[in-house]
Amino acid sequence: MSLFRRLNTISTNTALTLAFGLISFTLMSILLVFYFVLSPMANRAADDMGGLIHIISKSWVALPAEKKADYQVHLRKQHHLLITDQPVPLQTLTEHYPFIPRLEKSLQHHFHQTLSIKQSVTDGEPCFWVALPIADNVIYIGFLHERFGSHPPKAMFGILAGGLLLILITTLFLARRITRPIKTLSNAVNLIGLGKLSTRIPEHGPQELAMLAHNFNCMAQEISQFMSNRSILFGGISHDLRTPLTRMQIALELLENENNTVLITGMRNDLNEMEKLIQNALEFVKGMDKHRAFNIKINKVLNELAKNYARQNQVIHWQSNGGQCKIEVNALRRVLCNLLDNAFRYSADKPVNLTCSQEKNALIIHIIDQGPGIPEDKLSAVFQPFYRLDNSRNKKTGGSGLGLAIVQQLCEIHDWKIELLMGKKQGLDVKLNIPLN
């Protein structure tokens, strides 16, 4: 079982699969070459040789005795054939030669009788003979083993051996090349599991493996960012909760001697502040599911928002040419409220301009405040959880630091796009691009 587990690797399985496929292809190729090329060529050669022996035997009988010696020399030199009418000691073949049965079949076709090929040793070399009874004589025609010329079995064995060697080299090379990036990825995953979140792998090689490496690096970056955000999250919550808790402890000490309604009201406000902070933090940590979109009238939604803020003495100057569109209204309200809260906070409750336009397959919303704006090098940083331009974390200069982070999270969930732009005169211009189905 332990041996099976050691062999049950991607490298071994890949190598075995490639080897099986290539060996099967090689064997099939050899069989096809033998069946459609070598075998027909061998049959044709046997038939030609049978016809040549038939002609030679007829010529030998018709030749005068004084010319037979020259004819023997001619046959030996030109056709590598031996011929004689003298008895030759023959013996049965001791080995199997694929060409011999084909030649015997050809001789049977030409001479209309069954003829067997036997062997002897001539000049120290094996020689094959066929005895041809013609009239009252028996003519012996022979040929040396070297006349076979080609050696199909040796060729097939060479092809098979060479093919297996190439298959072995190719299999090992491909298996190593395929599994090396996977092994690198596996090692990187183990390092990530050990807490080394800075681990990255090279993004090169075939397109699929490069894409896999890219996705891993993105995942590692997100994990690293998540862990960093988690630390910031708990640090921020503990910091922000400590201030109202301290005030409540002081207030409780003062309330031991007298009943002070002002202090009690302050404590209630601190508790509300804590509840709101915790709610915002939980919304960011948990995220928000993508709900079903409905057809809504965007002007109606914007009008309701403007009325709600008017009750708090906050003015929204809005205009819209949008009509009915299909959108997830709860997420839209959440995003707009967070952006408007941020705009009013940094513009000292001055009026905020909101415009909405429907362009082709998208809804474009601009929220422009009258605040000091954001430096260009900080435009992307403000989306980070608990990030504030004011490092003192003073409540008077900002909220919990989660508003824009929640906005970005919602935009990513719903495939919306948000941009922070500098206003033409002053303030911040927030552009929200919502694709419409």
N, C-alpha and C positions, 0 to 999 in steps of 0.2 A: 504493500500500500504506500509506504514511504517513497519507493522508487517511482510509482505512478504519479504521486504528487509532485515530485521533482521534475518529471517529464511533462506534467500537465501545465505547460506555460504557453504563452502566446507565441514565443519564438519556436518552440518545438512543434506546436500545432500548425503554425504557418509553414514551417519547413516540411513537415510531413504532407501537408496538403499540396504544396507546390511540387514536391518530389513525386507524389502519386499521379498528379495531373501530367507532369512532363514525361514520366516513365510510360504512362498509358499512351501518350501521344507518340512517343518514340516507337513503342511496340506496334501500335496501329500503323505508323508510317512504314515500318519494316515489312509488315504483313502485306500492306497495299502495294509496296514496291515489288515484293516477291511475286504476288499474285498477278499483277497487271503489267510488270516489266520483265523481271528475271525469268519467271516461268515461261511466258511466251517466247522470249529470246532463246531459252534453252531448247524448247520444242522445235523452234525454227532451225537452230544449229544442228540438232539431231537429225531432222529431216533432210537438211542439206548434205550432211555427212553420209546418211544412208543412201541418198541418191548418188553421191560421188563413189561410194563403194560399189554400188550396182554397176555404174559405168566402167569403173576400173576393172571389175571382174569380167565384163564382156570384152573389154579391150585386151585383157591378158590372154584370154582364150584364143583370140584372133591373131595374136602376134606370133611371128616366127620364133623359133627357139633362140636364134642368134641375137635377137633384139630384146629379149626379156631382161638381160642383165642391165642394159642401158635404161630400160623402162623402170627397173627397180631403183636405180640411182636417181632417176628423174622424180619418182614419187617420193623418195626419202627427202630429196632436196626441196621440192616445190610444195608438197602437201604433208610432209612429215608422216607418211604412211609406209608400211612395210607390206610386201606381197611375195608369196612363194607358193610353189606347188609341192614343196617338200614337207613331210610331216613335222609338226612342231609339238614338243611336249607341253601340254596345257594342264592347268589345274583350276579348280573352282575358285571364284573370287572370295577372298578372305575379309574384305571390307565392303561397306556399302557406299556406292558412288551414285549420286542423284542423276547424273547424266546417262549412265549405262541403261537403266530401264527405258528411257526415252529413245535411245539409239536402237535397242532391241525391237521396240515397237515400230520404228521407222524401217528397219530391215525386214520385219515381217510384212510391212506394207509393200515394199519393193520386190521382195523375192517370193511372196505368197507362201511362206512357210515359217515355222517357228525356229528361230536361230538364237543360240545362247552365246554370250560373250564370256570368254575365259581369260586367264592371265598366265604370263610366264615372265621370265627374267631375260632381257636381251641387253647385252653389253653392260651388265650390272644395273640396269634400270628396269623398273616394272613396265611391262608392256601388255596391252590388251589385244586379244585375237578373236576373230570370228571365222569359223570354218564354213566355207560355202561349197556345197556339193553341186558341181556343174558338169553335166554329161557324166562321163565315167571318172572324172577327176575331182579332187577336193582342193580348193584354193584357200590359202590362209592369208587373210589381210589383217594387219595389225597396226597399232599406233601407240606411241609412248604416252605416258601419263602427262607429260608436259604439254601435249597437244590440247588438253582441256583449256589451256590459256587462263581464263578467268577462274576465280575461286569464290563463288557466291557465299558458301558458308563462312569463309574467313572474312569476306567483306561485311557480311551481316554481323558477325561477332565484333569486328572492328567498329562498325557503326554503333552497336549496342554499348560497347565498352566506352567509346568516346562520348556517346550521348549521356551515359550514366555519370561520367566524370564532369561533364559540363553541367549536368543537372545538379550534382552535388555542390559545385562551386556557386552556381546561380542561386540555388536554394539558400545556402548559407549567407550569401551576400544580401539577397532580398529580405530574408528573415531578420538579419541584423539591422538592415536599413529601416525596416518597418517598425521593429520593436524598440529601437534605440530611443526615438522620441517618446514612446509610451513609457519606457522605463524612466526617462528623465522626468516625465510628468508624474509618474508614481512617486519618485523620490521627492519631487517638489510638494506633492500632496502630503507626504509624511512630515516634511519640514513645517508645512503650514499647521498640521495637527500638533506639532511640538511647540507651537507658539511663535515660530519665526515668520512673522507676517510680511517681512520684506522680501521673501523668496519670489523670484520671477524666473521665467524660462525664455530662451531665445524664440523669437517668432519668425522662423525661416523653415525652408523645406517645402514639400508639396503643399498645395493650397489647403487641403483638408486639415493636415497636421498644423500648418501655420495658423489656421483659423482656430483650431483647438487650443493652441498655445496662447493666442490672443484672448480667447474667452477665459482661459484659466487666469491669465494676468489681470483681466478686468475683475474677475471674481475675487482674486486675492486683494486687489485694490479696494473693492467694496467691503470685504471683510475687515481689512485694516481700517478703513474709514468708519465702519460700523463700530468697531471696538473703540476707536478714538471718540466717536460720538457718544458711545455709552459712558465712557469715563467723564466726558464733558457734561453729559446729561445728569449723572448722579452728583457730580461736583457742583453743577449749577443749582440743582434742586436743593442740595444740602445748604448751599450758600444763601439762596433766596429764602428758604424756610427758617434759617437761623435768625434772621432779622425780625420778622413778625413774632416768632416765638420768644425772643428776648424781650420785645416790647410787652408781650402778654405777661411774662413773668414779673417784669417791673410793675405793670399795672395791677397784678394780683397782690403784690406786696403792699401797694398803696391802698387797695380796696379792703385790706384787713381792718383798717381803722374807720373808714367812712364809705358811704354809698355814693359814688361819683358816676353819674350817668354818662358824662363825657368819656370817661375811661372805658366804660362798658361798651359804648358805641364804637370807640376805637378798636376795642378787642373784636367786636363783630366784623368790622371792616378788615382787620387783619386775617380773621378766619376766612372771610370771603376771598381775600387775596390769595391765601394759601390754597383754597379749593380751586380757584381759577388756574393757578399755576400748575397744580397737580393734574387738572383736566387737560390743559394744553400739552403737558409732558406726555401723558398717556396717549393722547391723540397722535403725537409724533412717533412714539415708540411702537404702538400697535399698528399704525398705518390705517388706511381706509380702503375698503373693498370697492371695486368698480361696480356700481349699480346700473340698473337698466335705464337707458335714456328715454325721455318722453318728448313729445311735441309740445313746445311752450311758446308763448308770445314774449319775446325778449324785452319789449318795451314795458310790459306789465311787471316783469321782475325788477327792472331798473327803477320803475316808479315806486314800487313797494320799498325798495332799499332807500330811496331818497326820502320817503315819508318817515321811515324808521329813524334815520339819522336826524331828520328835522325835529323830531320829538326830543332829541338830545341837544338841540340848538346848534347842530352842525349842518352846514349848507352844502349841497351837491348841485352843481350846475351840469345838467346832463342833456345830451341830445342823441338821438338814435334814428337810423333809417332801417333798422333790422325788423324783420317780420317774424313769421312763425318758423321755428327751427327745432330740430331734434337734439336734445342735450340732457345731460344729467344735472338737474336743476339744483339739487342739494349741494353737490360739489361746487357748482358755479357760485352759489350764494356764499359758501364758506370761503372760497378764494377771494371774491369781491369784498367781503366783509373784512378779511384780514388785510387786504391791500388798502382799503379805505381807512381802517383803524390806524394803519401805519402812516398813511398820508396825513390824517388829521393830527396825529401825535407829533409829527416832526414839522408841521406847518403852523403850530400853535392855534389849531382849530379855525384857521382861515378857510374860506370856501375851496372846494376841490372840484376840478373839471373832469367830467366823465363823458367820453364819446364812444359810440358803438356804430359800426358799419358792417354790412354784410357784403363780402367781396367773393364772387364765384362760389367756391365750396368752403369758405372759412368765415368765421365771425371774428372781427378785429375790435378789441376794446382797449381804449387808452384811459389811464387814470393819471392825471397831472396835478401835483400838489404845488404849494407855494413855499416849501421849506428850503433849507440850504442846499439840498441835493446830496449826492454821494460822490466822493472822489472816484475817478475812473478805475484806479487800481484796486478799489474795494467793491466794485459792482458785483463780482461773482462771489466774494467772500461773505456777503450779507445773507446768503442762502444757507450758510452753515448753522447748525443748531447752536443756540446761545451766543451767537456772534453779535457783538455790538460795536458800533464805531466808538462809543465811550467805554473804555476798558474798566471804568469804575463800577459798572453794573448798577448805576443809580437809577431807581425807578422813574425819576422825573425826566430822564432823557430817553427812556424807552421802556418796553414791556419786558416779557420774559425771555425774549430772544428766540422764540419758536414760531412767530407768526409767518415770516417768509419761508422758513424751513417747511412748515406745513403746506404752504402754497406750492412750493416746488414739488413736494411729495405728491400732492393731488394732481398737479399738472403731468407728472411722469406717469401716474396711474392711468390717466385718461388720454394720454398722448397729446396733451396741449403743450404749447410753447410760450414761455414767458421771457421777456427781455426787459432790462432796466436801461433806460436811456436818459441822457441829460436833457432837461427842458430847454426850449429855445431861449428863454430869458433867465429863468431860475427854476429851482425845484427839480423834482424827479418825474420822469415820464415812464410809467409802467405799461408795456405793451403785452397784451394777452391775445394769442392766436389760437382759436378753437376750430379745428377741422369739423366740417359738417358732413354727415353721411348722405 
